[in-house]
Amino acid sequence: MPNSVEARFEKVARTARRVQDAVERVRARAVVDQVRIEVAADGRITALALPDAVMAQSVSTAHERARIRALERAAALRRELSDDAAVADAVRRLLGAASEASNICVPQNISDAGCADAPNPYALPCAIRRRYGMD
């Protein structure tokens, strides 16, 4: 069964998890004058050093507040699209056409309730990971 759809999906799922884990470990550092900063792949500050420790904490807190506000605004903009019935219908049709073309069963509703990493935009849905023994 190494060439089955299920085997190919399992391989893709393992690759997706490996890539996601690697992305989560990405860090970049920069030093300018006496300012040292480290950020994660999504732009979060993970380390910050300034000559003044209080100022470093203020910069870090302000950055996090601004980052959260930007994420909330972007999510609100995306909801306009995802809440549109025409878009939802188009996605269902696209997934249906893809499943017919590849003979893959496409789940109609996958719930991430109770999933520890449900907000992770890169991870496979919990139900899929559980189905293939990845959780």
C-alpha positions as YAML, in Angstrom:
chain: A
units: angstrom
residues:
- id: 1
  name: MET
  ca: [0.00, 0.00, 0.00]
- id: 2
  name: PRO
  ca: [3.01, 2.37, -0.31]
- id: 3
  name: ASN
  ca: [1.48, 4.16, -3.31]
- id: 4
  name: SER
  ca: [-2.04, 4.41, -1.93]
- id: 5
  name: VAL
  ca: [-3.73, 7.75, -1.43]
- id: 6
  name: GLU
  ca: [-3.60, 7.15, 2.32]
- id: 7
  name: ALA
  ca: [0.15, 6.47, 2.25]
- id: 8
  name: ARG
  ca: [0.77, 9.58, 0.16]
- id: 9
  name: PHE
  ca: [-1.36, 11.65, 2.54]
- id: 10
  name: GLU
  ca: [0.54, 10.29, 5.54]
- id: 11
  name: LYS
  ca: [3.83, 11.25, 3.89]
- id: 12
  name: VAL
  ca: [2.53, 14.77, 3.19]
- id: 13
  name: ALA
  ca: [1.23, 15.05, 6.76]
- id: 14
  name: ARG
  ca: [4.62, 14.04, 8.19]
- id: 15
  name: THR
  ca: [6.38, 16.51, 5.91]
- id: 16
  name: ALA
  ca: [3.95, 19.29, 6.88]
- id: 17
  name: ARG
  ca: [4.56, 18.62, 10.59]
- id: 18
  name: ARG
  ca: [8.35, 18.55, 10.12]
- id: 19
  name: VAL
  ca: [8.26, 21.83, 8.17]
- id: 20
  name: GLN
  ca: [5.97, 23.46, 10.74]
- id: 21
  name: ASP
  ca: [8.21, 22.39, 13.59]
- id: 22
  name: ALA
  ca: [11.21, 23.82, 11.74]
- id: 23
  name: VAL
  ca: [9.39, 27.11, 11.06]
- id: 24
  name: GLU
  ca: [8.54, 27.42, 14.75]
- id: 25
  name: ARG
  ca: [12.26, 27.16, 15.59]
- id: 26
  name: VAL
  ca: [13.31, 29.88, 13.11]
- id: 27
  name: ARG
  ca: [14.97, 32.88, 14.76]
- id: 28
  name: ALA
  ca: [16.81, 35.84, 13.25]
- id: 29
  name: ARG
  ca: [19.08, 38.22, 15.13]
- id: 30
  name: ALA
  ca: [20.34, 41.72, 14.42]
- id: 31
  name: VAL
  ca: [22.60, 44.10, 16.30]
- id: 32
  name: VAL
  ca: [22.63, 47.83, 15.64]
- id: 33
  name: ASP
  ca: [24.76, 50.01, 17.87]
- id: 34
  name: GLN
  ca: [23.94, 48.69, 21.36]
- id: 35
  name: VAL
  ca: [20.55, 47.22, 20.45]
- id: 36
  name: ARG
  ca: [20.29, 43.45, 20.04]
- id: 37
  name: ILE
  ca: [17.05, 41.87, 18.87]
- id: 38
  name: GLU
  ca: [15.87, 38.38, 18.02]
- id: 39
  name: VAL
  ca: [12.59, 37.66, 16.24]
- id: 40
  name: ALA
  ca: [10.63, 34.54, 15.34]
- id: 41
  name: ALA
  ca: [9.51, 33.77, 11.80]
- id: 42
  name: ASP
  ca: [6.21, 35.60, 12.40]
- id: 43
  name: GLY
  ca: [7.98, 38.76, 13.60]
- id: 44
  name: ARG
  ca: [7.46, 38.24, 17.34]
- id: 45
  name: ILE
  ca: [10.31, 39.62, 19.43]
- id: 46
  name: THR
  ca: [11.81, 36.69, 21.29]
- id: 47
  name: ALA
  ca: [14.80, 38.55, 22.76]
- id: 48
  name: LEU
  ca: [15.65, 42.22, 23.09]
- id: 49
  name: ALA
  ca: [18.62, 43.90, 24.72]
- id: 50
  name: LEU
  ca: [19.05, 47.67, 25.02]
- id: 51
  name: PRO
  ca: [21.47, 49.61, 27.19]
- id: 52
  name: ASP
  ca: [18.43, 50.50, 29.33]
- id: 53
  name: ALA
  ca: [16.55, 47.39, 30.55]
- id: 54
  name: VAL
  ca: [13.36, 49.35, 31.31]
- id: 55
  name: MET
  ca: [13.34, 50.69, 27.76]
- id: 56
  name: ALA
  ca: [13.83, 47.17, 26.39]
- id: 57
  name: GLN
  ca: [10.78, 45.97, 28.31]
- id: 58
  name: SER
  ca: [8.72, 48.95, 27.08]
- id: 59
  name: VAL
  ca: [9.70, 48.33, 23.46]
- id: 60
  name: SER
  ca: [8.89, 44.63, 23.78]
- id: 61
  name: THR
  ca: [5.48, 45.30, 25.36]
- id: 62
  name: ALA
  ca: [4.59, 47.97, 22.81]
- id: 63
  name: HIS
  ca: [5.64, 45.68, 19.95]
- id: 64
  name: GLU
  ca: [3.50, 42.82, 21.25]
- id: 65
  name: ARG
  ca: [0.44, 45.05, 21.67]
- id: 66
  name: ALA
  ca: [0.85, 46.43, 18.16]
- id: 67
  name: ARG
  ca: [1.39, 42.95, 16.73]
- id: 68
  name: ILE
  ca: [-1.80, 41.66, 18.37]
- id: 69
  name: ARG
  ca: [-3.80, 44.63, 17.08]
- id: 70
  name: ALA
  ca: [-2.48, 44.08, 13.56]
- id: 71
  name: LEU
  ca: [-3.35, 40.36, 13.72]
- id: 72
  name: GLU
  ca: [-6.87, 41.19, 14.95]
- id: 73
  name: ARG
  ca: [-7.38, 43.66, 12.10]
- id: 74
  name: ALA
  ca: [-6.13, 41.19, 9.53]
- id: 75
  name: ALA
  ca: [-8.41, 38.48, 10.95]
- id: 76
  name: ALA
  ca: [-11.40, 40.83, 10.73]
- id: 77
  name: LEU
  ca: [-10.60, 41.53, 7.09]
- id: 78
  name: ARG
  ca: [-10.29, 37.81, 6.33]
- id: 79
  name: ARG
  ca: [-13.62, 37.10, 8.05]
- id: 80
  name: GLU
  ca: [-15.36, 39.27, 5.49]
- id: 81
  name: LEU
  ca: [-14.23, 36.81, 2.87]
- id: 82
  name: SER
  ca: [-14.66, 33.61, 4.87]
- id: 83
  name: ASP
  ca: [-18.16, 34.60, 6.05]
- id: 84
  name: ASP
  ca: [-19.32, 35.18, 2.48]
- id: 85
  name: ALA
  ca: [-21.69, 32.35, 1.48]
- id: 86
  name: ALA
  ca: [-20.57, 32.54, -2.16]
- id: 87
  name: VAL
  ca: [-16.95, 32.04, -1.13]
- id: 88
  name: ALA
  ca: [-17.85, 29.14, 1.15]
- id: 89
  name: ASP
  ca: [-19.83, 27.55, -1.69]
- id: 90
  name: ALA
  ca: [-16.94, 28.03, -4.12]
- id: 91
  name: VAL
  ca: [-14.52, 26.39, -1.67]
- id: 92
  name: ARG
  ca: [-16.89, 23.43, -1.19]
- id: 93
  name: ARG
  ca: [-17.20, 23.03, -4.96]
- id: 94
  name: LEU
  ca: [-13.44, 23.27, -5.42]
- id: 95
  name: LEU
  ca: [-12.81, 20.66, -2.73]
- id: 96
  name: GLY
  ca: [-15.54, 18.47, -4.18]
- id: 97
  name: ALA
  ca: [-14.02, 18.70, -7.67]
- id: 98
  name: ALA
  ca: [-10.58, 17.94, -6.27]
- id: 99
  name: SER
  ca: [-11.86, 14.91, -4.39]
- id: 100
  name: GLU
  ca: [-13.67, 13.59, -7.47]
- id: 101
  name: ALA
  ca: [-10.59, 14.08, -9.62]
- id: 102
  name: SER
  ca: [-8.29, 12.34, -7.17]
- id: 103
  name: ASN
  ca: [-10.78, 9.91, -5.64]
- id: 104
  name: ILE
  ca: [-10.10, 11.32, -2.17]
- id: 105
  name: CYS
  ca: [-12.84, 11.71, 0.41]
- id: 106
  name: VAL
  ca: [-12.97, 15.36, 1.51]
- id: 107
  name: PRO
  ca: [-14.40, 15.87, 5.00]
- id: 108
  name: GLN
  ca: [-17.30, 18.29, 5.12]
- id: 109
  name: ASN
  ca: [-16.65, 19.60, 8.62]
- id: 110
  name: ILE
  ca: [-13.47, 19.25, 10.64]
- id: 111
  name: SER
  ca: [-13.61, 20.54, 14.17]
- id: 112
  name: ASP
  ca: [-10.50, 21.62, 16.04]
- id: 113
  name: ALA
  ca: [-12.34, 21.79, 19.37]
- id: 114
  name: GLY
  ca: [-10.16, 20.53, 22.15]
- id: 115
  name: CYS
  ca: [-7.02, 20.74, 20.07]
- id: 116
  name: ALA
  ca: [-4.05, 22.26, 21.88]
- id: 117
  name: ASP
  ca: [-2.65, 23.94, 18.78]
- id: 118
  name: ALA
  ca: [-5.93, 24.80, 17.02]
- id: 119
  name: PRO
  ca: [-4.90, 28.44, 16.41]
- id: 120
  name: ASN
  ca: [-1.76, 27.27, 14.58]
- id: 121
  name: PRO
  ca: [-2.37, 28.30, 10.96]
- id: 122
  name: TYR
  ca: [0.26, 25.87, 9.64]
- id: 123
  name: ALA
  ca: [-0.80, 22.67, 11.32]
- id: 124
  name: LEU
  ca: [-3.10, 20.05, 9.90]
- id: 125
  name: PRO
  ca: [-6.51, 20.00, 11.57]
- id: 126
  name: CYS
  ca: [-6.65, 17.92, 14.77]
- id: 127
  name: ALA
  ca: [-9.15, 15.44, 13.36]
- id: 128
  name: ILE
  ca: [-6.82, 14.66, 10.46]
- id: 129
  name: ARG
  ca: [-3.76, 14.30, 12.71]
- id: 130
  name: ARG
  ca: [-5.68, 12.02, 15.10]
- id: 131
  name: ARG
  ca: [-6.98, 9.92, 12.20]
- id: 132
  name: TYR
  ca: [-3.44, 9.23, 11.07]
- id: 133
  name: GLY
  ca: [-2.01, 8.77, 14.56]
- id: 134
  name: MET
  ca: [0.02, 11.98, 14.50]
- id: 135
  name: ASP
  ca: [-1.30, 13.21, 17.87]
...
